[in-house]
Every structure is written in structure tokens, then in C-alpha cells.
Amino acid sequence: DKYGQVAVGKTGLCLLAFLGAGHTPGVGEHGAVAARAVDFLLSVQDDESGHFGDGLAYSHGIATYALAECFALTRDERLRAPLE
């Protein structure tokens, strides 16, 4: 309870690791895992505030960083609006 929804930050960190190893959504041995991570992060974003999940700013920052890195690598347009 103290840290809120820690799965957001952990998912972001894991996504960064997969991206760094060349596993982008739909590409590579673990591309499906990367895709699920992106889908999860997008599903927990608040439409009004843009905050990812119910947790600390740290988790929000890591999620934002991971999705931005994913966007830079893939140019997946569905990530543009959530990042902006």
C-alpha cells in the first residue's frame, strides 16, 4: 500500500531490458512479452492526468521513459498521444 501500484514501474523496467536486447513489440524472441508490457502500461494510464497507474512519480517516470524508448525504436503511432 505504501508504494501504490508497483507493477507499473517494474513493467517499465522490464520493458526497457527487453527493448535493450532487441525485443520490440512483435519483433524478436520475446516480442510478444514486450507487446504485453506496452499494452499494460497504456491500459493503466489515466486519460485526464496522463499519469501511469496508481503509484509514485518514480513508477510514472519509468513507464514514460520505457514507452518513449519504445516509440523511438518502433515509431508506433499509438504511443505518440500517451507520451504527449
Summary of the structure (lengths in Angstrom):
residues: 84
radius of gyration: 12.0
end to end distance: 29.0
largest distance: 36.3
contacts: 255
relative contact order: 0.22
helix: 62%
strand: 5%
